[in-house]
Amino acid sequence: MLADIKKFFDRFIQTASANNPTDNTHRLRLATAALLIEVTRADHVIHKEELAAVKQALQQLFALPESEIETLVLLANKESDNSADHYEFTSLINLGFDASTKVKIIEMLWRVVFADAKMDKYEEATVRKIADLIYVPHHEFIAAKQRARAAS
């Protein structure tokens, strides 16, 4: 597993040129998708409604064609399988996104949580941890949760 994590960093982080916005964009999208996938796995039961919410969130955030969304979700699942923790994804998000985009990501995480019409304590803890790691203030965290609950 450590070898897979190293491959991920070598492939998507270290080898990417700071002058290549395509590499950075891809890495940010993959990191975001991986966090969304992490929330689906938090309660150890992945519901089809949660996966649909992940795809919808990626579409809203990145406006990608459906085929690219499918590919991104497959890659995110693989990266999530090989991930030791959330830091490798949240560190990319901290470097690549502004505060308002981070709040949108937290709202999308909440939408995934509420997609199956119930909130598990592990899902809530996962979103809370991610919010802390990407420095979303508590009042924004709560507001995002309320917006997501109202939309579900």
CYANA upper distance limits for C-alpha pairs under 8 A (distance plus 0.5 A):
  1 MET  CA      5 ILE  CA      6.91
  1 MET  CA     82 ASN  CA      6.51
  2 LEU  CA      6 LYS  CA      6.71
  2 LEU  CA     82 ASN  CA      8.39
  3 ALA  CA      7 LYS  CA      6.70
  4 ASP  CA      8 PHE  CA      6.75
  4 ASP  CA     82 ASN  CA      6.58
  5 ILE  CA      9 PHE  CA      6.86
  5 ILE  CA     82 ASN  CA      6.43
  5 ILE  CA     83 SER  CA      6.87
  5 ILE  CA     84 ALA  CA      8.22
  6 LYS  CA     10 ASP  CA      6.52
  7 LYS  CA     11 ARG  CA      6.33
  8 PHE  CA     12 PHE  CA      6.35
  8 PHE  CA     13 ILE  CA      8.00
  8 PHE  CA     79 GLU  CA      7.90
  9 PHE  CA     13 ILE  CA      5.39
  9 PHE  CA     14 GLN  CA      6.55
 10 ASP  CA     14 GLN  CA      5.53
 10 ASP  CA     15 THR  CA      6.31
 11 ARG  CA     15 THR  CA      6.40
 11 ARG  CA     16 ALA  CA      7.96
 12 PHE  CA     16 ALA  CA      6.59
 12 PHE  CA     23 ASP  CA      7.94
 12 PHE  CA     27 ARG  CA      6.57
 13 ILE  CA     27 ARG  CA      7.93
 16 ALA  CA     20 ASN  CA      7.61
 16 ALA  CA     23 ASP  CA      6.27
 16 ALA  CA     24 ASN  CA      7.68
 17 SER  CA     23 ASP  CA      7.65
 18 ALA  CA     24 ASN  CA      7.91
 20 ASN  CA     24 ASN  CA      7.23
 21 PRO  CA     25 THR  CA      6.44
 22 THR  CA     26 HIS  CA      6.58
 23 ASP  CA     27 ARG  CA      6.64
 24 ASN  CA     28 LEU  CA      6.65
 24 ASN  CA     96 GLY  CA      8.30
 25 THR  CA     29 ARG  CA      6.66
 26 HIS  CA     30 LEU  CA      6.59
 27 ARG  CA     31 ALA  CA      6.54
 27 ARG  CA     92 LEU  CA      8.05
 28 LEU  CA     32 THR  CA      6.60
 28 LEU  CA     92 LEU  CA      6.83
 28 LEU  CA     93 ILE  CA      6.73
 28 LEU  CA     96 GLY  CA      7.26
 29 ARG  CA     33 ALA  CA      6.58
 29 ARG  CA     62 PHE  CA      8.15
 29 ARG  CA     72 LEU  CA      8.26
 30 LEU  CA     34 ALA  CA      6.51
 30 LEU  CA     72 LEU  CA      6.94
 30 LEU  CA     75 LEU  CA      7.75
 30 LEU  CA     76 ALA  CA      6.37
 31 ALA  CA     35 LEU  CA      6.86
 31 ALA  CA     76 ALA  CA      7.91
 31 ALA  CA     88 GLU  CA      8.49
 31 ALA  CA     89 PHE  CA      5.19
 31 ALA  CA     90 THR  CA      7.73
 31 ALA  CA     92 LEU  CA      7.40
 31 ALA  CA     93 ILE  CA      7.57
 32 THR  CA     36 LEU  CA      6.89
 32 THR  CA     89 PHE  CA      7.63
 32 THR  CA     93 ILE  CA      7.83
 32 THR  CA    105 ILE  CA      8.00
 33 ALA  CA     37 ILE  CA      6.70
 33 ALA  CA     54 VAL  CA      7.96
 33 ALA  CA     58 LEU  CA      7.46
 33 ALA  CA     72 LEU  CA      7.47
 33 ALA  CA     73 VAL  CA      6.92
 33 ALA  CA     76 ALA  CA      6.07
 34 ALA  CA     38 GLU  CA      6.60
 34 ALA  CA     73 VAL  CA      8.25
 34 ALA  CA     76 ALA  CA      4.95
 34 ALA  CA     77 ASN  CA      7.05
 34 ALA  CA     79 GLU  CA      7.12
 34 ALA  CA     80 SER  CA      6.14
 34 ALA  CA     89 PHE  CA      7.80
 35 LEU  CA     39 VAL  CA      6.97
 35 LEU  CA     80 SER  CA      8.34
 35 LEU  CA     86 HIS  CA      7.76
 35 LEU  CA     89 PHE  CA      7.54
 35 LEU  CA    109 LEU  CA      8.39
 36 LEU  CA     40 THR  CA      7.21
 36 LEU  CA     54 VAL  CA      6.53
 36 LEU  CA    108 MET  CA      8.28
 36 LEU  CA    109 LEU  CA      6.36
 36 LEU  CA    112 VAL  CA      7.78
 37 ILE  CA     41 ARG  CA      6.99
 37 ILE  CA     51 LEU  CA      8.37
 37 ILE  CA     54 VAL  CA      7.62
 37 ILE  CA     73 VAL  CA      8.32
 37 ILE  CA     76 ALA  CA      7.36
 37 ILE  CA     77 ASN  CA      7.00
 37 ILE  CA     80 SER  CA      7.56
 38 GLU  CA     42 ALA  CA      6.73
 38 GLU  CA     80 SER  CA      7.06
 38 GLU  CA    126 THR  CA      8.40
 39 VAL  CA    109 LEU  CA      7.29
 39 VAL  CA    112 VAL  CA      7.65
 39 VAL  CA    113 VAL  CA      7.42
 39 VAL  CA    123 GLU  CA      6.34
 39 VAL  CA    126 THR  CA      6.87
 39 VAL  CA    127 VAL  CA      7.54
 40 THR  CA     44 HIS  CA      8.30
 40 THR  CA     45 VAL  CA      7.83
 40 THR  CA     46 ILE  CA      5.96
 40 THR  CA     47 HIS  CA      8.03
 40 THR  CA     50 GLU  CA      6.62
 40 THR  CA     51 LEU  CA      7.78
 40 THR  CA    112 VAL  CA      7.43
 40 THR  CA    113 VAL  CA      7.70
 40 THR  CA    123 GLU  CA      8.16
 41 ARG  CA     45 VAL  CA      6.72
 41 ARG  CA     46 ILE  CA      6.40
 42 ALA  CA    122 TYR  CA      5.98
 42 ALA  CA    123 GLU  CA      5.58
 42 ALA  CA    126 THR  CA      7.24
 43 ASP  CA    120 ASP  CA      6.89
 43 ASP  CA    121 LYS  CA      8.43
 43 ASP  CA    122 TYR  CA      6.16
 43 ASP  CA    123 GLU  CA      6.62
 46 ILE  CA     50 GLU  CA      7.24
 46 ILE  CA     51 LEU  CA      7.96
 47 HIS  CA     51 LEU  CA      7.11
 47 HIS  CA    116 ASP  CA      7.23
 48 LYS  CA     52 ALA  CA      6.67
 49 GLU  CA     53 ALA  CA      6.65
 49 GLU  CA    115 ALA  CA      5.98
 49 GLU  CA    116 ASP  CA      6.18
 50 GLU  CA     54 VAL  CA      6.72
 50 GLU  CA    112 VAL  CA      5.65
 50 GLU  CA    113 VAL  CA      7.56
 50 GLU  CA    115 ALA  CA      5.78
 50 GLU  CA    116 ASP  CA      6.76
 51 LEU  CA     55 LYS  CA      6.86
 51 LEU  CA    112 VAL  CA      8.19
 52 ALA  CA     56 GLN  CA      6.65
 53 ALA  CA     57 ALA  CA      6.47
 53 ALA  CA    111 ARG  CA      7.18
 53 ALA  CA    112 VAL  CA      5.72
 53 ALA  CA    115 ALA  CA      6.85
 54 VAL  CA     58 LEU  CA      6.75
 54 VAL  CA    108 MET  CA      8.33
 54 VAL  CA    112 VAL  CA      6.69
 55 LYS  CA     59 GLN  CA      6.66
 55 LYS  CA     69 ILE  CA      6.87
 55 LYS  CA     70 GLU  CA      8.12
 55 LYS  CA     73 VAL  CA      7.96
 56 GLN  CA     60 GLN  CA      6.66
 57 ALA  CA     61 LEU  CA      6.55
 57 ALA  CA    108 MET  CA      6.21
 58 LEU  CA     62 PHE  CA      6.25
 58 LEU  CA     63 ALA  CA      7.80
 58 LEU  CA     64 LEU  CA      8.10
 58 LEU  CA     69 ILE  CA      7.36
 59 GLN  CA     63 ALA  CA      5.21
 59 GLN  CA     64 LEU  CA      6.13
 59 GLN  CA     65 PRO  CA      8.16
 59 GLN  CA     66 GLU  CA      8.37
 59 GLN  CA     69 ILE  CA      7.58
 61 LEU  CA    104 LYS  CA      8.50
 64 LEU  CA     68 GLU  CA      6.66
 64 LEU  CA     69 ILE  CA      6.79
 65 PRO  CA     69 ILE  CA      6.87
 66 GLU  CA     70 GLU  CA      6.71
 67 SER  CA     71 THR  CA      6.84
 68 GLU  CA     72 LEU  CA      6.47
 69 ILE  CA     73 VAL  CA      6.62
 70 GLU  CA     74 LEU  CA      6.81
 71 THR  CA     75 LEU  CA      6.72
 72 LEU  CA     76 ALA  CA      6.46
 73 VAL  CA     77 ASN  CA      6.59
 74 LEU  CA     78 LYS  CA      6.99
 75 LEU  CA     79 GLU  CA      6.71
 76 ALA  CA     80 SER  CA      6.41
 77 ASN  CA     81 ASP  CA      6.59
 78 LYS  CA     82 ASN  CA      6.93
 79 GLU  CA     83 SER  CA      6.46
 83 SER  CA     88 GLU  CA      8.32
 86 HIS  CA     90 THR  CA      6.57
 86 HIS  CA    130 ILE  CA      7.66
 87 TYR  CA     91 SER  CA      6.18
 87 TYR  CA    133 LEU  CA      7.80
 88 GLU  CA     92 LEU  CA      7.33
 89 PHE  CA     93 ILE  CA      7.01
 90 THR  CA     94 ASN  CA      6.56
 90 THR  CA    130 ILE  CA      7.63
 90 THR  CA    133 LEU  CA      6.74
 90 THR  CA    134 ILE  CA      6.41
 91 SER  CA     95 LEU  CA      6.89
 91 SER  CA    133 LEU  CA      8.39
 91 SER  CA    134 ILE  CA      8.00
 92 LEU  CA     96 GLY  CA      6.54
 93 ILE  CA     97 PHE  CA      6.04
 93 ILE  CA    102 LYS  CA      8.07
 93 ILE  CA    134 ILE  CA      7.51
 94 ASN  CA     98 ASP  CA      8.16
 94 ASN  CA    134 ILE  CA      6.20
 97 PHE  CA    101 THR  CA      6.43
 97 PHE  CA    102 LYS  CA      6.95
 98 ASP  CA    102 LYS  CA      6.90
 99 ALA  CA    103 VAL  CA      6.88
 99 ALA  CA    136 VAL  CA      7.78
100 SER  CA    104 LYS  CA      6.87
101 THR  CA    105 ILE  CA      6.74
102 LYS  CA    106 ILE  CA      6.86
102 LYS  CA    134 ILE  CA      7.43
102 LYS  CA    136 VAL  CA      7.35
103 VAL  CA    107 GLU  CA      6.76
103 VAL  CA    136 VAL  CA      6.91
103 VAL  CA    140 GLU  CA      7.21
103 VAL  CA    141 PHE  CA      7.72
103 VAL  CA    144 ALA  CA      7.41
104 LYS  CA    108 MET  CA      6.69
104 LYS  CA    144 ALA  CA      8.04
105 ILE  CA    109 LEU  CA      6.68
106 ILE  CA    110 TRP  CA      6.80
106 ILE  CA    127 VAL  CA      7.53
106 ILE  CA    130 ILE  CA      8.40
106 ILE  CA    131 ALA  CA      7.00
106 ILE  CA    141 PHE  CA      7.40
106 ILE  CA    144 ALA  CA      7.00
106 ILE  CA    145 LYS  CA      8.41
107 GLU  CA    111 ARG  CA      6.76
107 GLU  CA    141 PHE  CA      8.34
107 GLU  CA    144 ALA  CA      5.09
107 GLU  CA    145 LYS  CA      6.64
107 GLU  CA    147 ARG  CA      7.72
107 GLU  CA    148 ALA  CA      6.41
108 MET  CA    112 VAL  CA      6.86
108 MET  CA    148 ALA  CA      7.85
109 LEU  CA    113 VAL  CA      6.89
109 LEU  CA    127 VAL  CA      7.04
110 TRP  CA    114 PHE  CA      6.72
110 TRP  CA    127 VAL  CA      7.65
110 TRP  CA    144 ALA  CA      7.83
110 TRP  CA    145 LYS  CA      6.25
110 TRP  CA    148 ALA  CA      6.26
110 TRP  CA    149 ARG  CA      8.07
111 ARG  CA    115 ALA  CA      6.41
111 ARG  CA    148 ALA  CA      5.59
111 ARG  CA    149 ARG  CA      7.65
111 ARG  CA    151 ALA  CA      8.34
111 ARG  CA    152 SER  CA      7.57
112 VAL  CA    116 ASP  CA      8.34
113 VAL  CA    117 ALA  CA      8.50
113 VAL  CA    118 LYS  CA      7.77
113 VAL  CA    119 MET  CA      6.43
113 VAL  CA    120 ASP  CA      8.39
113 VAL  CA    123 GLU  CA      6.87
113 VAL  CA    124 GLU  CA      8.14
114 PHE  CA    118 LYS  CA      6.26
114 PHE  CA    119 MET  CA      6.58
114 PHE  CA    148 ALA  CA      7.92
114 PHE  CA    149 ARG  CA      7.08
114 PHE  CA    152 SER  CA      6.90
115 ALA  CA    152 SER  CA      7.24
117 ALA  CA    152 SER  CA      8.21
119 MET  CA    123 GLU  CA      7.11
119 MET  CA    124 GLU  CA      7.39
120 ASP  CA    124 GLU  CA      6.90
121 LYS  CA    125 ALA  CA      6.63
122 TYR  CA    126 THR  CA      6.59
123 GLU  CA    127 VAL  CA      6.83
124 GLU  CA    128 ARG  CA      6.62
125 ALA  CA    129 LYS  CA      6.56
126 THR  CA    130 ILE  CA      6.70
127 VAL  CA    131 ALA  CA      6.55
128 ARG  CA    132 ASP  CA      6.74
128 ARG  CA    141 PHE  CA      8.29
129 LYS  CA    133 LEU  CA      6.71
130 ILE  CA    134 ILE  CA      6.72
131 ALA  CA    135 TYR  CA      6.52
131 ALA  CA    136 VAL  CA      5.65
131 ALA  CA    137 PRO  CA      8.25
131 ALA  CA    141 PHE  CA      7.35
132 ASP  CA    136 VAL  CA      6.59
132 ASP  CA    137 PRO  CA      8.21
136 VAL  CA    140 GLU  CA      6.90
136 VAL  CA    141 PHE  CA      6.85
137 PRO  CA    141 PHE  CA      6.72
138 HIS  CA    142 ILE  CA      6.72
139 HIS  CA    143 ALA  CA      6.63
140 GLU  CA    144 ALA  CA      6.48
141 PHE  CA    145 LYS  CA      6.77
142 ILE  CA    146 GLN  CA      6.72
143 ALA  CA    147 ARG  CA      6.69
144 ALA  CA    148 ALA  CA      6.62
145 LYS  CA    149 ARG  CA      6.57
146 GLN  CA    150 ALA  CA      6.60
147 ARG  CA    151 ALA  CA      6.70
148 ALA  CA    152 SER  CA      6.81
